[in-house]
Amino acid sequence: MAIDAADTTADDAESPLANYGRTVPSRGAWIALALLLAINLFNYIDRYVLGAVLHRIGGEFFNPTDPTANTKLGYLTSAFLVSYMCVSPLFGWLGDRAPRWRLIGIGVIIWSLASGASGLAGFYMMMLLTRVFVGIGEAAYGPVAPTIISDLYPVASRGKVLSLFYAAIPVGSALGYVLGLNLAASRLGWRWAFFLVVPPGILLGLLCFFMPEPPRGRSRAGNPHARIADYFKLLRIPSYVIDTIGATAMTFAIGGIAVWMPFYLIEERHLSEQLVGNAFGGIVVVAGLAATLAGGWVGDALRSRVKGSYFVVSGAGMLMGFPFFLLILVTPFPLAWVFLFLAVFFLFFNTGPSNAILANVTPSSIRATAFALNIFVIHLFGDVTSPPIIGWIRDRNHGEFKQAFGLVSAMMVLGGLVWLWGARYLERDTEQANNVDLSPDPAFPVVTAATHVPPPAQGPTPRI
């Protein structure tokens, strides 16, 4: 017989083994997931609207003879990412201590208003500043939202659930491309792509203030907060470090390519804005959504049969996506759309599994900080630099993208190999992360999930 977690009280949910031993989601989990999914959708719409209209911004803000125009356009994405990664650790720290739904609500409203301000920008530096504030708002969301999901869903199903949550990445990215490119070609103009995301974003932010805070998984009975020393232990978790390195390589490659791909298809492959918006957007939705959901399902399904399945799924997807991406650059359209579909599918396959690794190998009391540190590293060494690098190479290569894309995409291979290497550590690190005691403390006994020691007798007893 199993404990029905949906019928336990808040005190029960905070017992030492609550997060590890649950087999069903907590009460209200699907409502919380639906709201977080909707917010994540607009998160990526806001991000990729910029990439969709980058060619229009360049034509309006820069002289055609400016030899650094493409490099400066790349910095618009870097400005967002620098503020996002620098402020994320602060919100990660707050997320381990403060009401998380309030942090998310504040962040969503800030980035929605900043996105609207991007549409009002009359010159380059103003646009750069608005993207900084978009990053600050998203920093309140990125490291905190996955921790709520982790507290609402058991370990065994987190791969599937996080894949559903991160399915908003391909859908939101595609909608950003579709919205931006179609409005850019219409009478309204590219600025309306930024204006239209403001009202729904503010509404979603306000809804967060009415959501109940889920009980946090506790690392030590009677002490929900970690010590300073516990944060340094993240660097001694092999799976955490390896997953972060693999994600950094992936982010460097895909982040830069995603920003410049619409520009490349329009300017170098001479496709129309409407075609790129609808066809490229449609491919990202279908292939990206299917791969994100499939990756989480496959990772969960293989957990009992393949050691380190989340790492294996992530690494294999990256290695398979690399040759298809190269084929896009040398294949004429419409056949190139087929390779683009396959490349997007395999490159999105890691989304759920790689994030499930982070959730499963980090103790619950420092999980928000762990996600924040991951965000900081993957962007600092990933897509903060790759968009300007692509622009810089293009400025010096007579406006061609092939050399820049080829160089940046090589990081896909590195990311895939690193993830495959991490498979050997995942099972052990997952078990150790669910050890109740992070730091030795004589006042509290060491209780591990493996021993199946029942929680202390105080408080209400879960129904059996």
Steps between C-alpha positions, in 0.01 A plus 500: 500500500618852425450836660242711317694825479199688374328441833788599727504827686761771464687363800512157340626642171792657686610176664855388417407250232207692354664599173681174439237252604193649336355305210222740397493879454404730786157664513464787254804393302333520160364850562845623596657324202246653260573853623877448492470353150303803378757737652786306344324524164498880514852493639627354172268707281658809654850364443462401135295791376832683499666243275204512262528876443879534529536577129242780530668648806834496319353676199343771718776561756818462291649640186540228232872579483558455875770227521395402855122490453465123531721485809287767668181314412648193670553706814123554533466134593812513716361796699194296594706195588760687707235652727311170508799295609637760745172552685395132494724404798331768712154370417621144543610587854167673565317204348643274771364735769216727381151422361577382149171586331542865600848509352370352177208746482730800547741370239232433236356852535846659476601315185160557334526877550861494380397313184244769426768762552712324235233592248532866601878510455599775258872430491745217563604577859139525614426161347809361673376631838152352462651157431697530825173542693342205317789293633450626856134404492568155361769443764226494762331217314765273347663356815184495712228339284668155468528477880124534539451217252759290683313546829167404340607191303691184603845410367373217278286731284703820500650431158156492336365793700801723443485410130140621495605821676790557262282420200424871518851562363439381141140619495580841647808541281301415189217735594758773552632441148151485349376808686809707431549414134134535404457832680828624350356437154163658584386862518526494878876444489750315716443710813153350553660161553631640831181686591266202466676284760451752781129447603510118528833516681367738765188285546707185554722686745201613706361143517820390674411703810191281553685167485566307824865440583579125484684344797871475437686174526715517811866419511513463877214443743409832658739704282379581147800719412845388396829615642756692296714186476214314333510731198864416434402134494332561164848512347569154642196340337639351175161478328426865575836621369493279189140591419589869527802459269293315241222758520754781459631352174144445377396855595802651325407328175122511498470842666703675232344311212144563621557876510644521150309227313207720380751765388697230314193356327377843389825675407720215375250237383263769365179366653208731576420614854159332492646171379773502763257597772243235415720215375790539742261576787288198413804272492619624840154441648445150360854362517598680818182413688508136392867467594463673837213275605661188351834569668344511845291191435795301367722611786244388760424175315867402488580582865467137611682355200775745399741639755494880489217504246447877520863561404489238223186648345639854516839408352364281222260772389775759471730273300221403261390860447846629397527346148144599413577861590805502270286361218270805529788726398580316175157374388265705280142566605246344525704187587687698766174526697519124558847523651394802703212297645730211593764732648244678719352168612826351623634823647189540718512139620711590805272768647305291752772247592777758556278704732380188679865426578535835675182446701587144602866538602467818709365505859162669523611775740748643245322401180407854395858610551621197304280596203614863531868404497435280197328789323792731580763262364324381185424855388833656604696246297218423255262730317625827649797474267380297202259755340765776489759247381274400210441867419872577525594214264228610257627860505843370398380236257313718250160439657504118478381274780638158408839539664350649818229236529744218431741617770231554764317176426812292575417551867204265450745211474679605818172529689383158384822325601506668842142393571575139405796507739273605787280188483726304737436739791127572483356210700739550790459879509120472495506272803742726687295812427204344678703437813317713754810646667706728278751602768583278800311627803491299822162650589334313214535136395614412149206358308526384141237400251681170451444396861126577479499616862156644575471868596475601868172422667403860581223665301217346295558153361453449124211282397599155373 
